[in-house]
Amino acid sequence: MDGNYIINEDKEYIAGTYARFPVAFKEGKGCRLYDYDGKEYVDFGSGIAVDIFGINDEEWKSAVIEQLNKVQHTSNLFYTEPHARLAKLLCERTGASKVFFGNSGAEANECAIKAARKYGELHHGPNRKEIITLKNSFHGRTLATLAATGQEGFHKYFGPFPAGFVYADATIEGVKSCMNENTCAVMIECIQGESGVNVLDRDFVKAVCELCKQRDIILICDEVQTGNGRTGYLYAYQAFGIQPDIVTTAKGLGGGLPIGACMLFEKCGGVFSYGDHGSTFGGNPVVCAGACSIISRITDELLENVRKKGAYLMEQLKKTEGVEEVSGMGLMIGIKTAKPAMEIAKKCIDKGLLVLTAHSKVRLLPPLTIGKDDIDFALKILSEVISG
């Protein structure tokens, strides 16, 4: 079997929802991947912020295999040790009261939407259902999370959508203008990843948090991409000096297996009752065992190193000829250039560097453990491609 065979089989049998690059990977280790011809690539995408400790991480793999050798799955009518242990770890690290586990970021956000709406009805009556999200936001691809996404391009073809979402400009005036007696929640990404690694203004985020507190409106922080150390903080909201009522996350939490988590803080900790929500595979013990390995290794030292690496990368990128703008935080970086982002990504792949795009920007999401030599290799390739 070779790479071309796999690509052709994929094109024949897989629904055409992905504009894949013409590369099939066979194996990898750390920040390196190898295709079927043996070509080596340095990975600055991490499976879109998933493989935060790199490919084929031994400690994560051992935790997963150990649990596979015990029980691979039970229904949520019973208890498992990894499920409870992961929830405890997340609550201890964040101050959350309760956690609900699903299988993806979209599912975590669906849970957050339900929790906010139930809280609104319980405390303010049946009309308290409306959720404000921001323009250029992205919250998932289910119908409800698409409805929550503030980008019209994602709405084409798939309506009618669930009602109850309004989109505000990322200003305090914009949010206030959308608020009324029916507003139950404001949902934000502190850094809008999919729309171009746009870092929200710190004063704006703090003002939204204060406004929500004053009006007993639930503040939801979507940390699907920004969470689990990606920004140099365990969760990005911590860098903004705020305390949300609900935090959602996924991607890097599982280390390569599917998981989503909806963390409910004090105000929402007891909002759900039996039967309000559920998931067949949510909290799967194998996935949770792997996630416990991930979270337990996101130490203060690691986070400090992520901040230092990110600062170095951004500093060097800003000096690169042809770079117009660099945005981001930690190891979540967007690069705006005069050239189309997809053109840059394709040329980087040809030279053995895997990068992503986000609208008009090149997006970098390397493993959190990326080394200095690999950072410098990436900078060299990016410089050649962007300025060439």
C-alpha positions as CSV (number, residue, x, y, z in Angstrom):
1,M,0.0,0.0,0.0
2,D,1.3,3.5,-0.8
3,G,0.1,7.0,-0.2
4,N,-1.5,7.4,-3.7
5,Y,-3.6,4.3,-3.1
6,I,-4.9,5.7,0.2
7,I,-5.7,9.1,-1.3
8,N,-7.6,7.5,-4.2
9,E,-9.6,5.2,-1.9
10,D,-10.4,8.2,0.3
11,K,-11.7,10.3,-2.6
12,E,-13.9,7.4,-3.8
13,Y,-15.4,6.4,-0.5
14,I,-15.2,9.4,2.0
15,A,-17.7,12.2,1.9
16,G,-16.1,15.2,0.3
17,T,-16.2,17.6,3.3
18,Y,-12.4,18.2,3.6
19,A,-10.1,20.0,1.2
20,R,-7.2,17.7,2.1
21,F,-3.6,18.3,1.2
22,P,-2.2,15.5,-1.0
23,V,-0.2,13.8,1.7
24,A,-1.0,10.5,3.5
25,F,0.9,9.9,6.8
26,K,2.2,6.5,7.8
27,E,3.8,7.2,11.2
28,G,5.4,9.8,13.4
29,K,7.1,10.6,16.6
30,G,7.1,13.9,18.6
31,C,6.8,16.8,16.2
32,R,7.7,14.7,13.1
33,L,5.5,12.9,10.7
34,Y,6.5,10.6,7.8
35,D,4.5,9.9,4.6
36,Y,4.5,6.6,2.7
37,D,7.6,7.7,0.7
38,G,9.5,8.3,3.9
39,K,9.5,12.1,3.6
40,E,9.8,13.9,6.9
41,Y,7.6,16.8,8.0
42,V,7.9,19.0,11.1
43,D,4.4,19.4,12.5
44,F,3.2,22.9,13.3
45,G,-0.4,22.0,13.3
46,S,-0.7,19.3,16.0
47,G,-3.9,17.9,14.4
48,I,-5.4,21.4,14.9
49,A,-4.3,21.8,18.4
50,V,-4.9,18.2,19.5
51,D,-1.5,16.5,19.8
52,I,-0.2,18.9,22.4
53,F,2.5,16.4,23.5
54,G,3.3,15.4,19.9
55,I,2.8,12.2,17.9
56,N,3.0,8.8,19.6
57,D,3.6,10.2,23.1
58,E,4.8,7.4,25.3
59,E,3.3,8.4,28.6
60,W,-0.1,9.2,27.0
61,K,0.0,5.9,25.1
62,S,0.8,3.9,28.2
63,A,-2.1,5.4,30.0
64,V,-4.5,4.6,27.2
65,I,-3.2,1.0,26.7
66,E,-3.3,0.3,30.5
67,Q,-7.0,1.3,30.5
68,L,-7.7,-0.7,27.3
69,N,-6.4,-3.8,29.1
70,K,-9.0,-3.2,31.8
71,V,-12.4,-1.9,30.4
72,Q,-12.7,-0.1,27.1
73,H,-16.3,1.1,27.7
74,T,-19.3,1.0,30.0
75,S,-22.5,3.0,29.8
76,N,-22.9,6.1,31.9
77,L,-25.3,4.1,34.1
78,F,-22.1,2.9,36.0
79,Y,-19.0,4.5,37.4
80,T,-15.4,4.3,36.2
81,E,-12.3,5.5,37.9
82,P,-10.7,7.5,34.9
83,H,-14.0,9.4,34.4
84,A,-14.1,10.6,38.1
85,R,-10.4,11.2,38.2
86,L,-10.4,13.5,35.2
87,A,-13.4,15.5,36.5
88,K,-11.6,15.9,39.8
89,L,-8.4,17.1,38.0
90,L,-10.2,19.7,36.0
91,C,-12.2,21.0,39.0
92,E,-9.1,21.2,41.1
93,R,-7.1,23.0,38.4
94,T,-9.9,25.5,37.5
95,G,-12.2,25.8,40.5
96,A,-15.2,24.4,38.5
97,S,-17.9,22.7,40.5
98,K,-19.0,20.0,38.0
99,V,-17.9,18.7,34.6
100,F,-19.9,17.0,31.8
101,F,-18.0,15.0,29.3
102,G,-18.9,14.6,25.6
103,N,-16.9,13.7,22.5
104,S,-16.1,17.0,20.8
105,G,-16.0,20.8,21.2
106,A,-19.3,21.1,19.5
107,E,-20.9,18.8,22.1
108,A,-19.3,20.7,24.9
109,N,-20.8,23.9,23.5
110,E,-24.2,22.3,23.1
111,C,-24.0,21.3,26.8
112,A,-23.1,24.9,27.7
113,I,-26.0,26.2,25.7
114,K,-28.5,23.9,27.5
115,A,-27.0,24.7,30.9
116,A,-27.3,28.5,30.3
117,R,-30.8,28.2,29.1
118,K,-32.0,26.1,32.0
119,Y,-30.3,28.5,34.4
120,G,-32.1,31.4,32.8
121,E,-35.5,29.8,32.9
122,L,-35.1,28.6,36.5
123,H,-34.0,32.0,37.8
124,H,-35.7,34.4,35.5
125,G,-38.6,32.7,33.7
126,P,-39.3,30.8,30.5
127,N,-38.4,33.7,28.1
128,R,-34.8,33.9,29.3
129,K,-33.3,31.9,26.4
130,E,-31.3,34.2,24.1
131,I,-27.6,33.9,23.8
132,I,-25.2,36.6,22.5
133,T,-22.2,35.5,20.6
134,L,-19.6,37.6,18.7
135,K,-19.2,38.3,15.0
136,N,-16.4,36.2,13.6
137,S,-16.9,33.6,16.3
138,F,-16.9,29.8,15.6
139,H,-18.5,27.4,18.0
140,G,-19.0,24.1,16.1
141,R,-20.8,22.4,13.2
142,T,-23.9,21.0,14.8
143,L,-27.0,22.9,14.0
144,A,-27.1,24.7,17.3
145,T,-23.4,25.5,17.4
146,L,-23.6,26.7,13.8
147,A,-26.4,28.9,14.8
148,A,-24.2,30.2,17.6
149,T,-21.3,30.9,15.1
150,G,-21.2,34.5,14.1
151,Q,-20.1,33.9,10.5
152,E,-22.7,34.0,7.7
153,G,-20.5,31.8,5.5
154,F,-21.1,28.8,7.7
155,H,-24.9,29.2,7.6
156,K,-25.4,28.7,3.9
157,Y,-27.4,25.6,2.9
158,F,-28.2,24.3,6.4
159,G,-31.1,26.4,7.7
160,P,-33.5,26.7,9.3
161,F,-31.4,27.0,12.5
162,P,-32.4,26.8,16.1
163,A,-33.6,30.3,17.2
164,G,-32.2,32.3,20.1
165,F,-28.8,33.5,19.0
166,V,-27.7,37.1,18.2
167,Y,-24.3,38.3,17.0
168,A,-22.6,41.3,18.6
169,D,-19.6,43.4,17.6
170,A,-16.6,42.7,19.8
171,T,-17.1,46.0,21.7
172,I,-18.9,46.6,25.0
173,E,-21.3,48.9,23.2
174,G,-22.0,46.1,20.7
175,V,-22.8,43.6,23.4
176,K,-24.9,46.0,25.4
177,S,-27.0,46.8,22.3
178,C,-27.9,43.1,21.9
179,M,-28.8,42.6,25.6
180,N,-32.4,42.6,26.8
181,E,-34.6,40.9,29.4
182,N,-34.4,37.6,27.4
183,T,-30.6,37.3,27.4
184,C,-29.5,34.3,29.3
185,A,-25.8,34.1,28.3
186,V,-22.9,35.7,26.4
187,M,-20.6,33.2,24.7
188,I,-17.1,34.2,23.7
189,E,-13.7,32.9,22.6
190,C,-11.0,34.9,24.2
191,I,-9.0,34.2,21.1
192,Q,-11.0,33.6,17.9
193,G,-9.0,30.8,16.3
194,E,-10.9,29.8,13.2
195,S,-11.5,33.3,12.0
196,G,-7.8,34.3,12.1
197,V,-6.4,34.0,15.6
198,N,-8.0,37.2,16.7
199,V,-7.1,38.1,20.3
200,L,-10.0,39.9,22.0
201,D,-9.2,43.2,23.8
202,R,-8.5,42.5,27.5
203,D,-10.6,45.5,28.7
204,F,-13.5,44.4,26.5
205,V,-13.4,40.9,27.9
206,K,-13.3,42.2,31.5
207,A,-16.2,44.6,30.8
208,V,-18.3,41.8,29.4
209,C,-17.6,39.7,32.5
210,E,-18.6,42.5,34.8
211,L,-21.8,43.3,32.8
212,C,-22.8,39.6,33.0
213,K,-22.3,39.6,36.7
214,Q,-24.4,42.7,37.2
215,R,-27.3,41.3,35.2
216,D,-27.1,37.6,36.3
217,I,-26.3,36.6,32.7
218,I,-24.1,33.4,32.3
219,L,-20.7,34.0,30.8
220,I,-19.5,31.1,28.6
221,C,-15.9,30.9,27.5
222,D,-15.3,28.6,24.5
223,E,-11.8,27.1,25.1
224,V,-12.1,24.3,22.5
225,Q,-8.9,25.4,20.8
226,T,-7.3,27.8,23.3
227,G,-7.5,25.4,26.2
228,N,-5.2,22.9,27.8
229,G,-2.0,25.0,27.7
230,R,-2.2,26.2,24.2
231,T,-1.9,29.9,25.0
232,G,0.7,29.5,27.9
233,Y,-2.2,29.3,30.4
234,L,-4.2,26.3,31.3
235,Y,-7.2,28.1,29.9
236,A,-7.0,31.4,28.0
237,Y,-9.6,33.2,30.2
238,Q,-7.0,33.0,33.0
239,A,-4.8,35.4,31.0
240,F,-7.6,37.9,30.9
241,G,-8.3,38.0,34.6
242,I,-11.9,36.9,34.5
243,Q,-14.0,34.1,36.0
244,P,-16.6,32.6,33.6
245,D,-19.6,30.7,34.7
246,I,-19.1,27.9,32.1
247,V,-15.9,26.9,30.2
248,T,-15.9,24.4,27.3
249,T,-12.9,22.6,26.0
250,A,-11.9,19.7,23.8
251,K,-9.0,19.2,21.2
252,G,-5.8,19.1,23.3
253,L,-7.6,17.6,26.3
254,G,-7.7,14.1,24.7
255,G,-4.2,14.1,23.3
256,G,-5.5,12.4,20.1
257,L,-8.7,10.7,21.2
258,P,-12.1,12.4,21.0
259,I,-13.4,14.2,24.1
260,G,-15.2,17.4,25.0
261,A,-15.7,18.9,28.5
262,C,-18.2,21.4,29.8
263,M,-17.0,22.8,33.1
264,L,-19.8,24.3,35.2
265,F,-18.7,26.8,37.9
266,E,-20.5,27.7,41.1
267,K,-23.5,29.4,39.7
268,C,-24.3,26.6,37.2
269,G,-22.8,23.7,39.2
270,G,-26.2,22.2,40.2
271,V,-28.2,23.3,37.1
272,F,-28.6,19.8,35.6
273,S,-30.8,17.0,36.9
274,Y,-31.1,13.4,35.9
275,G,-32.1,13.1,32.3
276,D,-31.3,16.7,31.3
277,H,-28.3,15.7,29.2
278,G,-26.3,12.6,28.2
279,S,-23.9,10.9,25.9
280,T,-23.3,7.3,25.0
281,F,-19.5,7.7,24.6
282,G,-19.0,10.8,26.8
283,G,-16.5,10.1,29.6
284,N,-15.3,6.9,27.9
285,P,-12.7,5.4,30.4
286,V,-10.0,4.9,27.7
287,V,-10.2,8.5,26.5
288,C,-10.4,9.8,30.1
289,A,-7.3,7.9,31.1
290,G,-5.4,9.5,28.3
291,A,-6.8,12.9,29.2
292,C,-5.7,12.4,32.8
293,S,-2.2,11.9,31.5
294,I,-2.4,15.1,29.5
295,I,-3.8,17.4,32.2
296,S,-1.5,16.1,34.9
297,R,1.6,17.1,32.8
298,I,0.4,20.7,32.0
299,T,2.6,22.1,34.8
300,D,3.5,25.7,35.6
301,E,6.9,25.1,34.1
302,L,5.5,23.8,30.8
303,L,3.1,26.8,30.6
304,E,6.0,29.2,31.2
305,N,8.0,27.6,28.4
306,V,5.0,27.8,26.1
307,R,4.8,31.6,26.8
308,K,8.6,31.9,26.1
309,K,8.5,29.9,22.9
310,G,5.5,31.8,21.7
311,A,7.1,35.1,22.4
312,Y,10.3,34.1,20.5
313,L,8.3,32.8,17.5
314,M,6.2,36.0,17.3
315,E,9.2,38.3,17.7
316,Q,11.1,36.5,14.9
317,L,8.0,36.4,12.6
318,K,7.5,40.1,13.0
319,K,11.1,40.6,11.6
320,T,10.4,38.4,8.6
321,E,10.1,40.2,5.2
322,G,6.6,40.0,3.8
323,V,4.9,39.5,7.2
324,E,2.2,42.2,7.7
325,E,0.8,41.2,11.0
326,V,1.4,38.6,13.8
327,S,-1.4,37.8,16.3
328,G,-1.9,35.2,19.0
329,M,-0.8,34.1,22.4
330,G,1.6,31.3,23.5
331,L,1.8,28.7,20.7
332,M,-1.4,29.8,19.0
333,I,-0.2,32.2,16.3
334,G,-1.7,33.8,13.2
335,I,0.4,35.3,10.4
336,K,-1.0,37.8,7.9
337,T,1.0,38.3,4.6
338,A,0.4,39.7,1.2
339,K,0.4,36.2,-0.3
340,P,-2.7,34.0,0.1
341,A,-2.5,31.8,3.2
342,M,-3.3,28.6,1.4
343,E,-0.5,29.2,-1.1
344,I,2.0,29.6,1.8
345,A,0.7,26.4,3.4
346,K,1.1,24.4,0.3
347,K,4.7,25.6,-0.3
348,C,5.6,24.9,3.3
349,I,4.4,21.4,3.0
350,D,6.6,20.9,-0.1
351,K,9.5,22.0,2.1
352,G,8.6,19.6,4.9
353,L,6.7,22.0,7.3
354,L,3.1,21.5,8.2
355,V,1.1,24.7,8.9
356,L,-2.6,25.5,9.0
357,T,-4.7,28.4,7.7
358,A,-7.4,30.5,9.4
359,H,-9.2,32.7,6.9
360,S,-6.6,35.0,5.4
361,K,-3.8,34.0,7.9
362,V,-1.3,31.2,8.2
363,R,-2.0,29.5,11.6
364,L,0.7,27.9,13.8
365,L,-0.3,25.3,16.5
366,P,2.8,23.3,17.2
367,P,3.1,20.7,20.0
368,L,3.6,22.5,23.4
369,T,6.9,20.5,23.7
370,I,8.3,21.8,20.4
371,G,12.1,22.4,20.6
372,K,14.2,25.4,19.7
373,D,15.8,23.7,16.7
374,D,12.4,22.8,15.3
375,I,11.1,26.4,15.9
376,D,14.1,27.7,14.0
377,F,13.6,25.2,11.2
378,A,10.0,26.4,10.9
379,L,11.1,30.1,10.9
380,K,13.6,29.4,8.1
381,I,11.0,27.7,5.9
382,L,8.4,30.4,6.6
383,S,10.8,33.1,5.8
384,E,11.8,31.5,2.5
385,V,8.1,31.0,1.5
386,I,6.7,34.3,2.6
387,S,9.5,36.5,1.3
388,G,10.4,34.4,-1.7
